[in-house]
Amino acid sequence: MQYELNKNFFDKDLIALKLKKMGEVENITELLIENYLHKTKLLKHIQKTRISKKEFFDKILKKLLQQGFDQYKSISFIKKKLSYDANS
């Protein structure tokens, strides 16, 4: 992976830093979900609308599944990181 990035003229220090950071992350899926939610500003948009916790849970889960994230990891992430439960 590092070779391909170097071949495409990415900065070697930046590559080393990012690869080290990726290696430190226990669960890359959680990082990817966090990045997706942050970049799309999905949480801010949904939180502005006054919907129930179940609807919030369902909307986030639907978006994550549409992006190809694993269902069980997505549910776990929402429950753990966002403190939402579909049964609430």
Secondary structure, DSSP 4 states (H G I P E B T S, - for coil): -HHHHHHTT--HHHHHHHHHHHHH-S-HHHHHHHHHHHHHTHHHHHHHS---HHHHHHHHHHHHHHTT--HHHHHHHHHHHS---TT-
